[in-house]
Amino acid sequence: MTTPHSDPCPSVGTGEQGADQAARRRAGRWVDVAAGLSFVLLAFWVTLRLWLDPRQDIRDNLSDQALFEWMMAHGARVVTDFDYPFGSNRMNVPDSVNLVANTSVLSVSIPLSPVTLLAGPRAAFLVFLTGGLILTATAWYLVLSRALIGSRGPAWLGAAFCAYAPAMVSHANAHPNIVAQYVVPLIVWRTLRLAEAGRWLRNGVLLGLLIVWQAFINLEVLLVTAIGLGVVVAALALGRPDLRRGTRPFLAGLAVAAVLSAVLLAYPLYVQFFGPGAYQGLSRLIRGYSTDLASFVSFAGESLAGDPRATAHLARNPTEENGFFGWPLVILVAALVWWMRRSPVVLGLAVLGGLLAVLSLGREIRFAGRDTGVPAPWAALENLPILHSVVPTRWSLALVPVVGLLLALGAERVRLLAREHPEQRRQIRAVTGLVLAMALVPVLPTPLPTTRFEPTPEFVTSGAWRPYLAGGRSLVTLPLPDTEYAEPLRWSARTGLEMPLAQGYFLGPDTRPDAPEGPIALYGATPRPTSEFFDTIRSTGEVPAVTGRDRAAALTDLRYWRAGVVVLGPHRQEEALRRGMTELTGIEPTRTGGVWLWDVRPLTG
C-alpha cells in the first residue's frame, strides 16, 4: 500500500541506480588492483636478474650501486647511532663527506633502515630500486585517475610510461634516487589544488611538506619539477580565464609552501652550499654531458627494439640514455599535440617539452655522436648559480612525464570520442590499439643487465680489520676508491660503516691550490701523490720507477689518511698493485682473509 503522494518508481530507480554505482565502484577497485599488480610485475621484470641471483649486481654501474649501498648503511646509522645525517666521517678520512651535496636519499634510507639492519645494504638498495619504480607508477596512476584525467584506462597508460619509459629504465642502472619519482605526481596534484578556495593554508602546508620530502630524495628532480609546473601553470592562467578566480588562494598557498619548505630546508641547504665539503658546481666536462639530437628518435639499448652496441655513441653511458623515445612515439606525440592543440594543458605541455628538449642539448648540439659546432642555449645558462650543478642531458629525462601525460590525455580524448560515436566504437578502439602498439611495443623494457660481483673478503666480514683501525685510524685500499673502483664502499656498508675509509667515491670540492676551475665538484677526493701513483698502475698495469720522493710522499699521505692498514682485494691489476705498495713502503704484505695486507701502523705512528 502506498500513500497518495508516494511513488514506488523513484525508489526503484534510486535502488537500481545505487546498485549500478556500487557495481561500478567494485569494478573500479578491481581495475585499481590490476593496475597495481601490473606495475609490480613490470618492476620485477626490470630488476629480475638481481632478484633471481643474489650474486649478481648491475653490470653497467657498479660504482653507483656501491655508493647507494653505503648511503643505505648511513641512513641506518642515523637511526641506530644518531649519526649526523648531513655529513659523515666514515669515508674520506680525515676530511669527511658533505652528504647534502651528494645523493644521501635520507627520505628513503631512514625509513628503510629496518631492511638494511635485518637483510643488509644490498637488499635495501634493491628494495629502494624496485619499490621506487612501483611507487612512481602507482602515484602517477592515482593522481591521473582521481585528479587529472578521471579515467582509469588512460591513467594506467600514462602512469606506466612515466615509470617504465626507456630513460627511467636506463636510470634504473643504479640510480634509484632518480627512478623513485613517486613524490613528483603528488607535488603536481597539490600544486593544482592550491587554487581551491578557503583551503590555502592546508594546501600550502601539504605542498611544503612534499617539497621537503622530495628534496631529500633528489634535488635535481625537484628543480625540474618546479620549472615544469611553472610553465604549465602559466599556460593554464593564459588559456583558461575562468581559473584566474583562484589566483589569490593559489598565491597564498604557494607562499605558505615556500616559507615552510624554506624554514625546514634552511639548515640542510646551508650545509650543502656553505658547509664542509661544499663545492661550486660541476666540472665543465660533466656539464658537457648533453643529449644527442639523434637519440630522440632512436631506441634505447635496454628497449625491446634497441641494441646497446648501436646506441653506445649516442649517450655518455648506459645510465644516461635520457632521450631514446623512438621515431614512432615521437610521431605519435607530435600528432597528439596537433590534434588537441586547443587545450591549454596540451599547449603548456608542448611548450614545456620543447624547452626541456632544447636545454638538454647542452652547450653545443651533437648529432649521431658528432659535435656539429652549432651552439645551443644552454651555453648561456650553464654557469649560473644552481644551474652549474645540473647535468644538461637530464633535462630530457623530464620529457618522460610530459609524454606520459600527453598519452593519457590522448587516450582520454579517444575514450570520449568512442562514447560519442557508439556505432564506430569498435573501429576507434582497434585503430587506437594498433597505433599505441606501434609506438610503445618497441620501447618496452628488458631486464637490467647484470654481472657477478666479487664477494666481500673474509677479512672484512669477520671483523679482522678492527684491531688495525683502533684509535681513529682508517683503512686504505688499493687502488683507493673513486668513480672507477667503489668496491670498498660496499665493504664499509657491510660493516655498518664501522670501517672508515681513506678517500672514497662521492662529490667533493677540488681543493688543490692550482685547481683549474676552482673548488668545483670532483668525483672522489682531491688526488694525492699516492692515489695518483696507484691510478697509474691500475690504468697501465705497470709499476712506475719508485723514487725517494715517491716514498716520502707515500709516508706523508698515509699519515694524512691516519692509515692503520693498507688492503688489496681481488683486482685485475693485483700483482702490479702489490709490487707497487711493497716498493713504496718496504713492508712485505701478508695474505689473510682473501686480501693482501700491509700493517702500516709503525710508519704512521
URPE-V401222 format. One record per backbone hydrogen bond with DSSP energy under -0.5 kcal/mol. NH is the residue of the N-H (numbers start at 1). CO is the residue of the C=O. E is the energy in kcal/mol with one decimal. If there is no record, write none. Layout:
BEGIN
nh = [NH,NH]
co = [CO,CO]
e = [E,E]
END
This chain:
BEGIN
nh = [6,11,12,13,14,15,16,17,18,19,20,21,22,23,24,25,26,27,28,29,30,31,32,33,34,35,36,37,38,39,40,41,42,43,44,45,46,47,48,50,51,52,53,56,57,59,60,61,65,66,67,68,69,70,71,72,73,74,75,76,77,78,79,80,81,83,87,88,92,93,95,96,97,99,99,100,102,104,104,107,108,109,110,112,113,114,115,116,117,118,119,120,120,124,125,126,127,128,129,130,131,132,133,134,135,136,137,138,139,140,141,142,143,144,145,146,147,148,149,150,155,156,157,158,159,160,161,162,163,164,165,169,170,171,172,173,174,175,178,179,180,181,184,185,186,187,188,189,190,191,192,193,194,195,196,199,203,204,205,206,207,208,209,210,211,212,213,214,215,216,216,217,218,222,223,224,225,226,227,228,229,230,231,232,233,234,235,236,237,238,239,240,243,244,245,246,247,250,251,252,253,254,255,256,257,258,259,260,261,262,263,264,265,266,269,270,271,272,273,274,275,275,278,280,281,282,287,288,289,290,291,292,292,293,295,296,296,297,298,300,303,304,305,306,308,310,311,312,314,315,315,320,321,322,324,325,326,326,327,330,331,332,333,334,335,336,337,338,339,340,341,343,344,347,348,349,350,351,352,353,354,355,356,357,358,359,360,361,362,365,367,370,372,375,376,378,379,380,381,382,384,387,388,389,390,392,393,394,395,396,398,398,399,400,402,403,404,405,406,407,408,409,410,411,412,413,414,415,416,417,418,419,420,421,422,424,425,428,429,430,431,432,433,434,435,436,437,438,439,440,441,443,444,446,448,451,453,459,460,461,462,463,464,465,466,468,469,469,470,472,473,474,475,476,478,482,483,489,490,490,491,492,493,494,495,495,496,497,498,500,501,502,503,504,506,508,508,510,511,515,518,520,521,522,524,524,525,532,533,534,535,536,537,538,539,540,541,544,547,551,552,553,554,555,556,557,558,559,560,561,562,563,564,565,566,567,568,569,574,577,578,579,580,581,582,583,584,585,586,590,592,592,595,596,597,598,599,600,600,601,603,604,605]
co = [3,7,8,9,10,11,12,13,14,15,16,17,18,19,20,21,22,23,24,25,26,27,28,29,30,31,32,33,34,35,36,37,38,39,40,41,42,43,45,47,47,48,49,53,451,449,449,58,61,62,63,64,65,66,67,68,69,70,71,72,73,74,75,76,77,77,84,97,503,501,92,92,88,86,97,86,99,99,102,216,105,105,106,108,110,111,112,112,113,114,115,115,116,120,121,122,123,124,125,126,127,128,129,130,131,132,133,134,135,136,137,138,139,140,141,142,143,143,144,144,151,152,153,154,155,156,157,158,159,160,161,165,166,167,168,170,172,171,175,175,176,179,181,181,182,183,184,185,186,187,188,189,191,192,193,196,199,200,201,202,203,204,205,206,207,208,209,210,211,212,213,214,214,218,219,220,221,222,223,224,225,226,227,228,229,230,231,232,233,234,235,236,240,241,242,243,244,246,247,248,249,250,251,252,253,254,255,256,257,258,259,260,261,262,265,266,267,268,269,270,270,271,275,519,279,388,283,285,286,288,360,290,314,366,292,292,293,294,295,324,300,444,442,303,301,307,307,308,311,311,312,317,318,320,295,296,296,298,297,326,327,328,329,330,331,332,333,334,335,336,338,340,342,343,344,345,346,347,348,349,350,351,352,353,354,355,356,358,359,374,370,367,365,373,363,362,376,377,378,378,381,385,384,386,387,390,289,391,392,393,394,395,396,397,398,399,400,401,402,403,404,405,406,407,408,409,410,411,412,413,414,415,416,417,419,421,422,424,425,426,427,428,429,430,431,432,433,434,435,436,437,440,441,302,46,57,55,593,457,457,458,460,459,459,463,465,465,466,467,469,469,562,500,565,567,485,523,486,486,487,487,488,489,490,491,492,493,492,495,498,90,475,93,481,504,506,522,520,509,512,515,518,281,508,506,522,504,528,529,530,531,532,533,534,535,536,537,542,545,547,548,549,550,551,552,553,554,555,556,557,559,558,474,474,598,476,596,567,571,573,574,575,576,577,578,579,580,581,582,597,590,595,592,568,590,566,597,564,598,564,600,600,601]
e = [-1.4,-0.9,-2.1,-3.1,-3.0,-2.3,-2.7,-3.1,-2.7,-2.5,-2.6,-2.4,-2.6,-2.4,-2.5,-2.5,-2.4,-2.7,-2.8,-2.3,-2.0,-2.0,-2.4,-2.4,-2.5,-2.7,-2.7,-2.5,-2.3,-2.0,-2.0,-2.5,-2.3,-2.2,-2.4,-1.9,-2.2,-2.0,-0.9,-0.8,-1.5,-2.3,-1.4,-2.1,-2.8,-1.9,-0.5,-0.9,-1.6,-2.2,-2.2,-2.6,-2.1,-2.0,-2.2,-2.2,-1.9,-2.1,-2.3,-1.7,-1.9,-2.0,-1.3,-2.8,-2.5,-1.3,-0.8,-1.7,-2.2,-2.3,-1.3,-1.8,-2.3,-1.1,-1.0,-1.2,-0.7,-0.7,-1.3,-1.6,-1.7,-3.2,-1.4,-2.2,-1.6,-0.5,-0.6,-2.1,-2.7,-2.2,-3.0,-0.7,-1.3,-1.9,-2.5,-2.3,-2.4,-2.6,-2.7,-2.6,-2.8,-2.0,-1.5,-2.0,-3.1,-2.0,-2.1,-2.6,-2.8,-2.2,-2.4,-2.6,-2.4,-2.8,-2.8,-2.1,-2.2,-2.2,-3.3,-2.1,-1.4,-2.7,-2.0,-2.4,-2.7,-2.7,-1.8,-2.4,-1.7,-2.2,-1.3,-2.3,-2.4,-2.0,-1.0,-1.5,-2.8,-1.8,-1.5,-1.7,-1.8,-2.0,-0.9,-0.7,-0.6,-2.3,-2.4,-2.5,-2.6,-2.2,-2.1,-1.4,-1.2,-0.7,-1.9,-1.2,-2.8,-1.9,-2.4,-2.3,-2.3,-2.4,-2.3,-1.9,-2.2,-1.9,-2.2,-2.6,-2.2,-1.2,-0.6,-2.0,-2.7,-1.3,-2.5,-2.1,-2.4,-2.3,-2.2,-2.8,-2.7,-2.0,-1.9,-2.2,-2.9,-1.9,-2.0,-2.3,-2.4,-2.0,-2.5,-2.2,-1.8,-1.3,-0.8,-1.7,-1.8,-2.0,-2.9,-2.4,-2.8,-2.5,-2.2,-2.1,-2.6,-2.5,-2.7,-2.8,-2.5,-2.2,-2.4,-2.4,-2.2,-0.8,-2.7,-2.0,-2.5,-2.4,-2.4,-2.7,-0.7,-1.4,-1.8,-2.3,-0.6,-2.9,-2.4,-1.0,-2.0,-0.9,-2.9,-0.5,-0.8,-2.8,-1.6,-0.5,-0.8,-0.8,-1.1,-0.5,-1.7,-1.9,-2.6,-1.4,-0.6,-0.7,-1.5,-0.7,-1.9,-0.5,-0.7,-1.9,-0.6,-1.7,-0.9,-1.2,-0.7,-1.0,-1.4,-2.0,-2.1,-2.2,-2.7,-2.2,-2.3,-2.5,-2.4,-2.0,-2.6,-2.4,-1.1,-2.1,-0.5,-2.5,-2.6,-2.5,-2.5,-2.6,-2.5,-2.9,-2.4,-2.4,-2.7,-2.4,-2.2,-2.5,-2.0,-1.2,-1.5,-2.8,-2.7,-1.4,-2.4,-0.6,-2.0,-0.8,-2.0,-1.8,-1.4,-2.2,-2.0,-2.2,-2.0,-1.9,-1.7,-0.7,-1.8,-2.1,-2.0,-1.1,-0.9,-0.6,-1.2,-1.8,-0.9,-2.9,-2.7,-2.6,-2.0,-2.5,-2.1,-2.8,-2.5,-2.5,-2.2,-2.1,-2.2,-2.2,-2.3,-2.1,-2.5,-1.6,-2.1,-1.4,-0.5,-1.7,-1.0,-2.6,-2.6,-2.2,-2.6,-2.5,-2.7,-2.2,-2.6,-2.7,-2.3,-2.3,-1.8,-2.9,-1.8,-0.9,-1.6,-1.8,-3.1,-2.4,-1.9,-2.4,-1.2,-2.1,-2.8,-1.0,-0.7,-0.8,-1.6,-0.8,-1.0,-1.0,-0.8,-0.8,-1.1,-2.3,-2.4,-2.5,-2.0,-1.5,-0.7,-1.5,-0.8,-0.8,-1.7,-2.6,-2.3,-2.1,-1.0,-0.6,-1.8,-2.8,-0.7,-0.9,-1.3,-2.0,-0.6,-0.9,-0.6,-0.6,-1.9,-1.9,-1.0,-1.9,-1.1,-2.5,-2.8,-3.4,-2.5,-1.5,-0.7,-2.5,-1.9,-2.0,-1.7,-2.0,-1.4,-2.4,-2.2,-2.2,-2.8,-0.7,-0.5,-1.9,-2.3,-2.6,-2.4,-2.2,-2.2,-2.7,-2.7,-2.0,-2.3,-2.6,-0.9,-2.6,-2.6,-1.0,-2.4,-3.0,-2.4,-0.5,-1.7,-2.5,-2.3,-2.2,-2.4,-2.1,-2.0,-2.4,-1.9,-2.1,-2.6,-2.6,-0.7,-2.5,-1.8,-2.4,-2.3,-2.6,-0.5,-0.7,-1.0,-0.7,-0.9,-2.1,-1.8]
END
